[in-house]
């Protein structure tokens, strides 16, 4: 996506926030049936290109795994997804099968199928109980990573994303600090991101949000061309229930390297209190 007038006043953004066409993430990923295979109707208004924004099918598959597992003692720890085809508006099915159920860790495979049975996306979701050796151990100082310096979200104006920007941006709020698209500069971007409707922070809504920001490869380009996420791997590093309701998370994205039109894109979401929420690596096809 490409933002127009990212430093526009907040009045227009607040009007969008109350737009009746804005749907919550929970409603957009609602599944039919309490046990698999699950029905999922990809809603209109969440497109990015021909299909839905990638975070939506990823979130729907995570929800399907959680409903299948039905074990709150094993929260979602990691998600790896392959987006094979556009998730077009209309009915789909999600099947979930265990890969292995261990003593502390469970591995599940979810498959998103179109109405004709074609595979649209797959995901491997790892859930796990807290590790006993971690009890009483301070793990907070293990990483040298720290949250980038940034003003509070409320101090940054909301970017306007009117048509022809992707319809899904109507449901997500962006507050850009640096790294605007099509600047032909260093591939790095920073800003606050969140849903326009207050939804519960869950594994699905949190992991999906790391995919909402525009690809940082756009920052390095001078003109717009085809861009697609091929692979998606994310580690969820906080209990989503500990995030403040309605919070905006700080998105930091950069390109590690690129070759032959394929880029390794690193994305991180930080909580306002400085905790790393999601660590994400994506393979991006450019052009």
C-alpha positions in Angstrom: 0.0 0.0 0.0 1.0 3.6 -0.4 -0.1 6.2 2.1 -1.3 9.7 1.1 -0.7 12.6 3.4 0.4 10.5 6.5 0.5 13.6 8.7 -3.1 14.6 8.1 -5.1 15.7 11.1 -6.8 13.3 13.4 -10.3 14.5 12.7 -10.8 12.6 9.4 -9.2 9.5 11.0 -11.6 9.6 13.9 -14.5 9.7 11.4 -13.2 6.6 9.8 -12.9 5.0 13.2 -16.6 5.2 13.5 -17.4 4.2 9.9 -20.2 1.7 10.1 -18.5 -0.3 7.3 -15.6 -1.1 9.6 -15.8 -4.7 10.8 -14.0 -6.1 13.8 -11.2 -8.6 13.3 -13.2 -11.1 15.4 -16.2 -10.8 13.1 -14.1 -11.1 10.0 -12.5 -14.3 11.2 -15.6 -15.9 12.7 -15.8 -19.6 12.0 -18.8 -21.8 11.5 -19.0 -25.0 13.6 -17.4 -25.8 16.9 -15.3 -28.6 15.5 -13.5 -29.1 12.2 -13.6 -28.9 9.4 -14.6 -25.3 9.9 -16.5 -23.1 7.6 -15.1 -19.6 7.0 -16.7 -17.0 4.8 -14.0 -14.6 3.6 -15.7 -11.2 4.0 -15.8 -8.4 1.4 -14.0 -5.3 2.4 -10.8 -6.9 3.6 -9.0 -7.3 0.3 -5.4 -6.5 -0.6 -5.3 -7.2 -4.3 -7.5 -10.0 -5.6 -7.7 -11.8 -2.2 -7.9 -10.8 1.4 -5.1 -9.2 3.4 -2.8 -12.1 4.4 -3.3 -11.5 8.1 -6.9 -12.5 7.8 -6.4 -16.2 6.7 -3.5 -16.5 9.0 -5.7 -15.4 11.9 -8.6 -17.6 10.9 -6.3 -20.7 10.8 -4.9 -19.9 14.2 -8.5 -19.6 15.6 -9.3 -23.0 14.0 -6.3 -24.6 15.8 -7.3 -23.1 19.1 -10.9 -24.3 18.8 -9.6 -27.8 17.8 -7.1 -28.0 20.7 -9.4 -26.5 23.3 -6.6 -26.5 25.9 -5.9 -23.1 27.4 -2.8 -24.5 29.2 -1.1 -24.7 25.8 -1.2 -21.2 24.3 0.0 -20.4 20.8 3.8 -19.9 20.7 4.6 -19.9 16.9 3.0 -19.8 13.5 4.4 -20.6 10.1 2.2 -20.0 7.1 2.4 -20.4 3.4 0.0 -18.2 1.3 -0.3 -20.2 -1.9 -3.2 -18.4 -3.5 -5.5 -15.4 -3.0 -8.3 -15.9 -0.4 -11.2 -14.7 -2.5 -14.4 -13.4 -1.0 -16.8 -16.2 -0.3 -17.0 -19.6 1.4 -13.9 -21.6 2.4 -13.1 -24.5 4.7 -10.4 -24.9 7.3 -9.2 -28.4 8.3 -7.0 -28.9 11.3 -4.9 -32.1 12.0 -2.4 -32.8 14.7 1.2 -33.3 13.6 2.4 -34.4 17.1 0.9 -34.0 20.6 3.9 -34.1 23.0 4.1 -33.9 26.7 4.4 -30.1 26.7 4.3 -29.0 23.0 1.6 -29.6 20.4 2.1 -29.1 16.7 -0.9 -28.6 14.4 -1.4 -28.2 10.7 -4.2 -26.1 9.3 -5.2 -25.9 5.7 -7.4 -23.3 4.1 -9.4 -24.6 1.2 -11.5 -22.8 -1.4 -15.0 -24.0 -2.2 -13.6 -26.2 -5.1 -11.1 -27.9 -2.7 -8.0 -26.0 -3.9 -5.4 -25.2 -1.2 -5.3 -21.4 -0.5 -3.0 -21.4 2.5 -1.4 -23.7 5.0 -0.1 -23.1 8.5 1.8 -24.9 11.2 0.8 -23.7 14.6 2.9 -24.7 17.7 1.3 -24.5 21.1 3.0 -25.2 24.3 2.8 -25.2 28.1 5.2 -23.1 30.2 8.5 -25.0 30.6 9.2 -26.1 34.1 12.9 -25.1 34.0 11.8 -21.5 33.2 10.2 -21.1 36.7 12.2 -18.7 38.7 14.5 -17.8 35.8 14.8 -14.3 34.5 14.7 -14.4 30.7 14.0 -10.7 30.2 17.7 -9.9 29.7 18.5 -12.6 27.2 18.0 -10.4 24.1 20.0 -7.3 23.2 17.0 -6.0 21.3 15.3 -2.9 22.6 12.2 -1.1 21.5 13.0 1.7 19.0 12.6 5.2 20.3 9.2 6.6 19.3 6.7 9.2 20.6 3.5 7.8 22.1 0.9 6.6 19.6 -1.5 9.4 20.5 1.1 12.0 19.5 1.3 10.7 16.0 -1.5 11.5 13.5 -3.3 8.7 11.8 -2.5 8.1 8.1 -5.4 8.4 5.7 -5.9 5.5 3.4 -8.7 6.3 1.1 -9.4 4.5 -2.2 -7.5 3.3 -4.2 -5.6 2.0 -1.2 -6.4 -1.7 -0.3 -9.9 -2.0 1.3 -8.5 -3.8 4.4 -6.8 -0.6 5.5 -10.3 0.7 6.4 -10.1 -1.7 9.4 -6.6 -1.0 10.5 -5.0 2.2 11.8 -1.5 3.3 10.8 0.6 6.1 12.4 3.7 6.4 10.3 7.0 7.7 11.9 9.5 7.0 9.1 10.0 4.9 6.0 7.3 6.0 3.6 6.7 3.9 0.5 8.3 4.6 -2.9 11.0 6.8 -1.5 13.9 4.8 -3.0 15.7 4.8 0.3 16.9 2.4 2.9 14.4 -0.4 3.4 13.3 0.4 7.0 10.0 1.6 8.4 8.6 2.5 11.8 5.2 3.4 13.2 2.2 2.5 15.4 -0.5 0.1 14.2 -3.7 -1.2 15.6 -7.3 -2.2 14.8 -9.8 0.5 14.3 -12.3 -1.4 16.4 -11.4 -2.6 19.9 -11.1 -6.3 19.8 -9.8 -8.7 22.4 -6.1 -9.3 22.1 -5.8 -13.0 21.2 -3.1 -15.1 19.5 -5.0 -14.7 16.2 -5.5 -10.9 16.3 -2.0 -10.3 17.6 -0.1 -12.5 15.1 -2.2 -11.2 12.2 -1.4 -7.6 13.0 2.3 -8.0 12.3 1.3 -8.5 8.7 -0.8 -5.3 8.5 1.9 -2.8 7.8 3.0 -2.2 4.2 5.9 -4.3 3.0 9.2 -2.4 3.8 10.4 -3.3 0.3 8.1 -0.6 -0.9 10.3 2.0 0.9 13.3 1.0 -1.2 11.4 1.1 -4.5 10.9 4.2 -6.7 7.8 2.9 -8.4 5.0 0.5 -7.5 5.1 -3.0 -8.7 3.8 -6.5 -7.8 4.7 -7.6 -4.2 3.6 -10.7 -2.4 4.4 -12.5 0.8 5.4 -16.1 0.1 6.3 -17.4 3.6 5.4 -16.1 7.1 7.0 -17.2 10.3 6.1 -15.5 13.7 6.9 -16.1 17.3 4.4 -14.8 19.9 6.4 -13.6 22.9 3.8 -12.2 25.2 0.4 -13.4 26.6 -2.0 -11.3 24.4 -4.3 -10.9 27.4 -1.6 -8.7 29.1 -1.8 -6.1 26.3 -3.9 -3.0 27.1 -7.3 -3.1 25.4 -7.3 -0.9 22.3 -3.5 -0.5 22.4 -1.5 0.5 19.4 1.7 -1.6 18.9 4.9 -0.2 17.5 5.8 -1.8 14.1 9.5 -1.9 13.1 10.3 -3.4 9.7 13.5 -3.8 7.7 14.9 -5.8 4.9 17.8 -8.1 5.9 18.9 -8.8 2.3 17.5 -9.3 -1.2 18.5 -11.3 -4.3 16.8 -12.1 -7.6 13.6 -10.3 -6.6 13.2 -12.2 -3.3 13.7 -10.3 0.0 14.0 -11.4 3.6 11.8 -9.0 5.6 12.0 -8.8 9.4 9.1 -7.4 11.3 8.6 -6.8 15.0 5.7 -5.5 17.1 6.4 -3.9 20.4 4.0 -3.1 23.2 3.9 0.5 24.6 5.7 -0.8 27.7 8.7 -2.0 25.7 8.0 -5.7 25.5 8.6 -7.5 22.2 5.2 -8.9 21.3 5.7 -10.6 17.9 9.0 -11.5 16.0 8.2 -12.1 12.4 10.2 -13.1 9.3 8.7 -13.0 5.8 9.9 -14.0 2.3 8.8 -11.3 -0.1 8.6 -11.7 -3.9 9.1 -8.3 -5.6 8.2 -7.7 -9.2 
